[in-house]
């Protein structure tokens, strides 16, 4: 028997080279950069979501109207307005939804003209 009451055949556990070392933590500046990068990424995602919010049908959906003369802010304003105004045929759709999805609407052409008017009025602001 050995001193702890264990048989002599039981050897004490071997220590590996890593067992005694502490893991080095990163420097304060690297932790700050990681935190800042994560914060920036979350903020950028929030910004992107907020810029597209409120526009169910975008410029790619309404291909019959040219939005190229507008700045990004004007384009967003015009799209929001086209997505807010209603088609007057009684279908319950918005102008943008009607123009992009319903090719059988009896007043589709006047709706396209209404969206073009929105674009013209927005470009004058």
PyMOL CGO cylinders between C-alpha atoms (Angstrom):
from pymol import cmd
from pymol.cgo import CYLINDER

trace = [
    CYLINDER, 0.00, 0.00, 0.00, 1.12, 3.49, -0.67, 0.3, 1, 1, 1, 1, 1, 1,
    CYLINDER, 1.12, 3.49, -0.67, 0.60, 6.56, 1.38, 0.3, 1, 1, 1, 1, 1, 1,
    CYLINDER, 0.60, 6.56, 1.38, -3.00, 7.32, 0.24, 0.3, 1, 1, 1, 1, 1, 1,
    CYLINDER, -3.00, 7.32, 0.24, -4.28, 3.87, 0.68, 0.3, 1, 1, 1, 1, 1, 1,
    CYLINDER, -4.28, 3.87, 0.68, -4.00, 3.01, -2.98, 0.3, 1, 1, 1, 1, 1, 1,
    CYLINDER, -4.00, 3.01, -2.98, -2.27, -0.14, -4.12, 0.3, 1, 1, 1, 1, 1, 1,
    CYLINDER, -2.27, -0.14, -4.12, 1.20, 0.47, -5.42, 0.3, 1, 1, 1, 1, 1, 1,
    CYLINDER, 1.20, 0.47, -5.42, 0.17, -0.70, -8.87, 0.3, 1, 1, 1, 1, 1, 1,
    CYLINDER, 0.17, -0.70, -8.87, -2.08, 2.34, -9.26, 0.3, 1, 1, 1, 1, 1, 1,
    CYLINDER, -2.08, 2.34, -9.26, 0.14, 5.04, -10.63, 0.3, 1, 1, 1, 1, 1, 1,
    CYLINDER, 0.14, 5.04, -10.63, -0.74, 8.67, -10.09, 0.3, 1, 1, 1, 1, 1, 1,
    CYLINDER, -0.74, 8.67, -10.09, -2.31, 10.36, -13.10, 0.3, 1, 1, 1, 1, 1, 1,
    CYLINDER, -2.31, 10.36, -13.10, 0.20, 11.74, -15.56, 0.3, 1, 1, 1, 1, 1, 1,
    CYLINDER, 0.20, 11.74, -15.56, 0.24, 15.43, -16.19, 0.3, 1, 1, 1, 1, 1, 1,
    CYLINDER, 0.24, 15.43, -16.19, 0.34, 16.51, -19.75, 0.3, 1, 1, 1, 1, 1, 1,
    CYLINDER, 0.34, 16.51, -19.75, 2.13, 19.59, -20.87, 0.3, 1, 1, 1, 1, 1, 1,
    CYLINDER, 2.13, 19.59, -20.87, -1.15, 21.44, -21.40, 0.3, 1, 1, 1, 1, 1, 1,
    CYLINDER, -1.15, 21.44, -21.40, -2.77, 20.54, -18.11, 0.3, 1, 1, 1, 1, 1, 1,
    CYLINDER, -2.77, 20.54, -18.11, -0.80, 23.05, -16.09, 0.3, 1, 1, 1, 1, 1, 1,
    CYLINDER, -0.80, 23.05, -16.09, -1.08, 25.96, -18.51, 0.3, 1, 1, 1, 1, 1, 1,
    CYLINDER, -1.08, 25.96, -18.51, -3.78, 28.57, -18.51, 0.3, 1, 1, 1, 1, 1, 1,
    CYLINDER, -3.78, 28.57, -18.51, -5.35, 29.49, -21.77, 0.3, 1, 1, 1, 1, 1, 1,
    CYLINDER, -5.35, 29.49, -21.77, -4.26, 32.91, -22.88, 0.3, 1, 1, 1, 1, 1, 1,
    CYLINDER, -4.26, 32.91, -22.88, -7.08, 35.28, -23.43, 0.3, 1, 1, 1, 1, 1, 1,
    CYLINDER, -7.08, 35.28, -23.43, -6.87, 37.79, -26.24, 0.3, 1, 1, 1, 1, 1, 1,
    CYLINDER, -6.87, 37.79, -26.24, -5.66, 41.26, -25.62, 0.3, 1, 1, 1, 1, 1, 1,
    CYLINDER, -5.66, 41.26, -25.62, -8.14, 43.97, -24.76, 0.3, 1, 1, 1, 1, 1, 1,
    CYLINDER, -8.14, 43.97, -24.76, -7.81, 45.54, -28.20, 0.3, 1, 1, 1, 1, 1, 1,
    CYLINDER, -7.81, 45.54, -28.20, -8.59, 42.28, -30.03, 0.3, 1, 1, 1, 1, 1, 1,
    CYLINDER, -8.59, 42.28, -30.03, -11.64, 41.70, -27.82, 0.3, 1, 1, 1, 1, 1, 1,
    CYLINDER, -11.64, 41.70, -27.82, -12.74, 45.27, -28.50, 0.3, 1, 1, 1, 1, 1, 1,
    CYLINDER, -12.74, 45.27, -28.50, -12.32, 44.77, -32.26, 0.3, 1, 1, 1, 1, 1, 1,
    CYLINDER, -12.32, 44.77, -32.26, -14.34, 41.54, -32.19, 0.3, 1, 1, 1, 1, 1, 1,
    CYLINDER, -14.34, 41.54, -32.19, -17.11, 43.19, -30.18, 0.3, 1, 1, 1, 1, 1, 1,
    CYLINDER, -17.11, 43.19, -30.18, -17.05, 46.25, -32.42, 0.3, 1, 1, 1, 1, 1, 1,
    CYLINDER, -17.05, 46.25, -32.42, -17.19, 44.10, -35.56, 0.3, 1, 1, 1, 1, 1, 1,
    CYLINDER, -17.19, 44.10, -35.56, -20.15, 42.13, -34.23, 0.3, 1, 1, 1, 1, 1, 1,
    CYLINDER, -20.15, 42.13, -34.23, -21.92, 45.34, -33.23, 0.3, 1, 1, 1, 1, 1, 1,
    CYLINDER, -21.92, 45.34, -33.23, -21.26, 46.83, -36.67, 0.3, 1, 1, 1, 1, 1, 1,
    CYLINDER, -21.26, 46.83, -36.67, -22.62, 43.72, -38.40, 0.3, 1, 1, 1, 1, 1, 1,
    CYLINDER, -22.62, 43.72, -38.40, -25.84, 43.77, -36.38, 0.3, 1, 1, 1, 1, 1, 1,
    CYLINDER, -25.84, 43.77, -36.38, -26.25, 47.49, -37.03, 0.3, 1, 1, 1, 1, 1, 1,
    CYLINDER, -26.25, 47.49, -37.03, -25.71, 47.04, -40.75, 0.3, 1, 1, 1, 1, 1, 1,
    CYLINDER, -25.71, 47.04, -40.75, -28.30, 44.27, -40.90, 0.3, 1, 1, 1, 1, 1, 1,
    CYLINDER, -28.30, 44.27, -40.90, -30.79, 46.48, -39.05, 0.3, 1, 1, 1, 1, 1, 1,
    CYLINDER, -30.79, 46.48, -39.05, -30.12, 49.35, -41.42, 0.3, 1, 1, 1, 1, 1, 1,
    CYLINDER, -30.12, 49.35, -41.42, -30.68, 47.15, -44.49, 0.3, 1, 1, 1, 1, 1, 1,
    CYLINDER, -30.68, 47.15, -44.49, -33.94, 45.84, -43.10, 0.3, 1, 1, 1, 1, 1, 1,
    CYLINDER, -33.94, 45.84, -43.10, -35.17, 49.33, -42.25, 0.3, 1, 1, 1, 1, 1, 1,
    CYLINDER, -35.17, 49.33, -42.25, -34.42, 50.58, -45.75, 0.3, 1, 1, 1, 1, 1, 1,
    CYLINDER, -34.42, 50.58, -45.75, -36.58, 47.93, -47.39, 0.3, 1, 1, 1, 1, 1, 1,
    CYLINDER, -36.58, 47.93, -47.39, -39.36, 48.01, -44.82, 0.3, 1, 1, 1, 1, 1, 1,
    CYLINDER, -39.36, 48.01, -44.82, -42.74, 49.13, -46.11, 0.3, 1, 1, 1, 1, 1, 1,
    CYLINDER, -42.74, 49.13, -46.11, -42.08, 48.24, -49.73, 0.3, 1, 1, 1, 1, 1, 1,
    CYLINDER, -42.08, 48.24, -49.73, -43.81, 44.99, -50.58, 0.3, 1, 1, 1, 1, 1, 1,
    CYLINDER, -43.81, 44.99, -50.58, -43.42, 45.42, -54.34, 0.3, 1, 1, 1, 1, 1, 1,
    CYLINDER, -43.42, 45.42, -54.34, -40.18, 46.97, -55.45, 0.3, 1, 1, 1, 1, 1, 1,
    CYLINDER, -40.18, 46.97, -55.45, -38.71, 48.38, -58.60, 0.3, 1, 1, 1, 1, 1, 1,
    CYLINDER, -38.71, 48.38, -58.60, -37.93, 44.91, -59.96, 0.3, 1, 1, 1, 1, 1, 1,
    CYLINDER, -37.93, 44.91, -59.96, -41.58, 43.91, -59.56, 0.3, 1, 1, 1, 1, 1, 1,
    CYLINDER, -41.58, 43.91, -59.56, -42.88, 47.00, -61.38, 0.3, 1, 1, 1, 1, 1, 1,
    CYLINDER, -42.88, 47.00, -61.38, -40.78, 46.73, -64.53, 0.3, 1, 1, 1, 1, 1, 1,
    CYLINDER, -40.78, 46.73, -64.53, -43.18, 48.74, -66.69, 0.3, 1, 1, 1, 1, 1, 1,
    CYLINDER, -43.18, 48.74, -66.69, -42.22, 51.94, -64.82, 0.3, 1, 1, 1, 1, 1, 1,
    CYLINDER, -42.22, 51.94, -64.82, -38.74, 53.46, -65.08, 0.3, 1, 1, 1, 1, 1, 1,
    CYLINDER, -38.74, 53.46, -65.08, -37.32, 54.50, -61.70, 0.3, 1, 1, 1, 1, 1, 1,
    CYLINDER, -37.32, 54.50, -61.70, -33.79, 55.20, -62.99, 0.3, 1, 1, 1, 1, 1, 1,
    CYLINDER, -33.79, 55.20, -62.99, -34.21, 59.00, -62.93, 0.3, 1, 1, 1, 1, 1, 1,
    CYLINDER, -34.21, 59.00, -62.93, -34.67, 58.95, -59.14, 0.3, 1, 1, 1, 1, 1, 1,
    CYLINDER, -34.67, 58.95, -59.14, -32.09, 58.97, -56.40, 0.3, 1, 1, 1, 1, 1, 1,
    CYLINDER, -32.09, 58.97, -56.40, -32.17, 56.10, -53.90, 0.3, 1, 1, 1, 1, 1, 1,
    CYLINDER, -32.17, 56.10, -53.90, -34.17, 58.16, -51.38, 0.3, 1, 1, 1, 1, 1, 1,
    CYLINDER, -34.17, 58.16, -51.38, -36.62, 59.35, -54.04, 0.3, 1, 1, 1, 1, 1, 1,
    CYLINDER, -36.62, 59.35, -54.04, -36.99, 55.81, -55.35, 0.3, 1, 1, 1, 1, 1, 1,
    CYLINDER, -36.99, 55.81, -55.35, -37.83, 54.56, -51.85, 0.3, 1, 1, 1, 1, 1, 1,
    CYLINDER, -37.83, 54.56, -51.85, -40.38, 57.37, -51.40, 0.3, 1, 1, 1, 1, 1, 1,
    CYLINDER, -40.38, 57.37, -51.40, -42.05, 56.65, -54.76, 0.3, 1, 1, 1, 1, 1, 1,
    CYLINDER, -42.05, 56.65, -54.76, -42.19, 52.91, -54.07, 0.3, 1, 1, 1, 1, 1, 1,
    CYLINDER, -42.19, 52.91, -54.07, -43.69, 53.47, -50.64, 0.3, 1, 1, 1, 1, 1, 1,
    CYLINDER, -43.69, 53.47, -50.64, -46.36, 55.69, -52.16, 0.3, 1, 1, 1, 1, 1, 1,
    CYLINDER, -46.36, 55.69, -52.16, -47.12, 53.18, -54.94, 0.3, 1, 1, 1, 1, 1, 1,
    CYLINDER, -47.12, 53.18, -54.94, -47.39, 50.46, -52.29, 0.3, 1, 1, 1, 1, 1, 1,
    CYLINDER, -47.39, 50.46, -52.29, -49.71, 52.62, -50.17, 0.3, 1, 1, 1, 1, 1, 1,
    CYLINDER, -49.71, 52.62, -50.17, -52.23, 53.81, -52.77, 0.3, 1, 1, 1, 1, 1, 1,
    CYLINDER, -52.23, 53.81, -52.77, -55.06, 51.46, -53.69, 0.3, 1, 1, 1, 1, 1, 1,
    CYLINDER, -55.06, 51.46, -53.69, -56.30, 50.26, -57.05, 0.3, 1, 1, 1, 1, 1, 1,
    CYLINDER, -56.30, 50.26, -57.05, -59.75, 51.72, -57.73, 0.3, 1, 1, 1, 1, 1, 1,
    CYLINDER, -59.75, 51.72, -57.73, -61.25, 48.70, -59.51, 0.3, 1, 1, 1, 1, 1, 1,
    CYLINDER, -61.25, 48.70, -59.51, -62.37, 47.23, -56.19, 0.3, 1, 1, 1, 1, 1, 1,
    CYLINDER, -62.37, 47.23, -56.19, -59.86, 44.38, -56.02, 0.3, 1, 1, 1, 1, 1, 1,
    CYLINDER, -59.86, 44.38, -56.02, -58.35, 45.66, -52.77, 0.3, 1, 1, 1, 1, 1, 1,
    CYLINDER, -58.35, 45.66, -52.77, -54.78, 45.58, -54.08, 0.3, 1, 1, 1, 1, 1, 1,
    CYLINDER, -54.78, 45.58, -54.08, -52.28, 48.40, -53.97, 0.3, 1, 1, 1, 1, 1, 1,
    CYLINDER, -52.28, 48.40, -53.97, -51.17, 50.11, -57.18, 0.3, 1, 1, 1, 1, 1, 1,
    CYLINDER, -51.17, 50.11, -57.18, -47.81, 48.37, -57.10, 0.3, 1, 1, 1, 1, 1, 1,
    CYLINDER, -47.81, 48.37, -57.10, -49.36, 44.97, -56.39, 0.3, 1, 1, 1, 1, 1, 1,
    CYLINDER, -49.36, 44.97, -56.39, -51.97, 45.37, -59.13, 0.3, 1, 1, 1, 1, 1, 1,
    CYLINDER, -51.97, 45.37, -59.13, -49.46, 46.43, -61.78, 0.3, 1, 1, 1, 1, 1, 1,
    CYLINDER, -49.46, 46.43, -61.78, -46.96, 43.72, -60.91, 0.3, 1, 1, 1, 1, 1, 1,
    CYLINDER, -46.96, 43.72, -60.91, -49.33, 40.76, -60.43, 0.3, 1, 1, 1, 1, 1, 1,
    CYLINDER, -49.33, 40.76, -60.43, -52.67, 41.34, -62.16, 0.3, 1, 1, 1, 1, 1, 1,
    CYLINDER, -52.67, 41.34, -62.16, -52.34, 41.66, -65.92, 0.3, 1, 1, 1, 1, 1, 1,
    CYLINDER, -52.34, 41.66, -65.92, -56.13, 41.26, -66.30, 0.3, 1, 1, 1, 1, 1, 1,
    CYLINDER, -56.13, 41.26, -66.30, -57.09, 44.32, -64.23, 0.3, 1, 1, 1, 1, 1, 1,
    CYLINDER, -57.09, 44.32, -64.23, -59.44, 46.51, -66.29, 0.3, 1, 1, 1, 1, 1, 1,
    CYLINDER, -59.44, 46.51, -66.29, -57.66, 49.67, -65.14, 0.3, 1, 1, 1, 1, 1, 1,
    CYLINDER, -57.66, 49.67, -65.14, -54.06, 48.37, -65.22, 0.3, 1, 1, 1, 1, 1, 1,
    CYLINDER, -54.06, 48.37, -65.22, -52.93, 50.95, -67.77, 0.3, 1, 1, 1, 1, 1, 1,
    CYLINDER, -52.93, 50.95, -67.77, -54.32, 53.90, -65.75, 0.3, 1, 1, 1, 1, 1, 1,
    CYLINDER, -54.32, 53.90, -65.75, -52.60, 52.41, -62.67, 0.3, 1, 1, 1, 1, 1, 1,
    CYLINDER, -52.60, 52.41, -62.67, -49.29, 52.34, -64.55, 0.3, 1, 1, 1, 1, 1, 1,
    CYLINDER, -49.29, 52.34, -64.55, -49.84, 55.99, -65.45, 0.3, 1, 1, 1, 1, 1, 1,
    CYLINDER, -49.84, 55.99, -65.45, -50.58, 56.79, -61.79, 0.3, 1, 1, 1, 1, 1, 1,
    CYLINDER, -50.58, 56.79, -61.79, -47.28, 55.21, -60.74, 0.3, 1, 1, 1, 1, 1, 1,
    CYLINDER, -47.28, 55.21, -60.74, -45.45, 57.12, -63.50, 0.3, 1, 1, 1, 1, 1, 1,
    CYLINDER, -45.45, 57.12, -63.50, -47.05, 60.30, -62.14, 0.3, 1, 1, 1, 1, 1, 1,
    CYLINDER, -47.05, 60.30, -62.14, -45.83, 59.41, -58.65, 0.3, 1, 1, 1, 1, 1, 1,
    CYLINDER, -45.83, 59.41, -58.65, -42.31, 59.00, -60.09, 0.3, 1, 1, 1, 1, 1, 1,
    CYLINDER, -42.31, 59.00, -60.09, -42.49, 62.35, -61.90, 0.3, 1, 1, 1, 1, 1, 1,
    CYLINDER, -42.49, 62.35, -61.90, -43.79, 64.16, -58.82, 0.3, 1, 1, 1, 1, 1, 1,
    CYLINDER, -43.79, 64.16, -58.82, -41.16, 62.55, -56.61, 0.3, 1, 1, 1, 1, 1, 1,
    CYLINDER, -41.16, 62.55, -56.61, -38.33, 63.55, -58.95, 0.3, 1, 1, 1, 1, 1, 1,
    CYLINDER, -38.33, 63.55, -58.95, -39.43, 67.21, -58.71, 0.3, 1, 1, 1, 1, 1, 1,
    CYLINDER, -39.43, 67.21, -58.71, -39.11, 67.29, -54.93, 0.3, 1, 1, 1, 1, 1, 1,
]
cmd.load_cgo(trace, "trace")
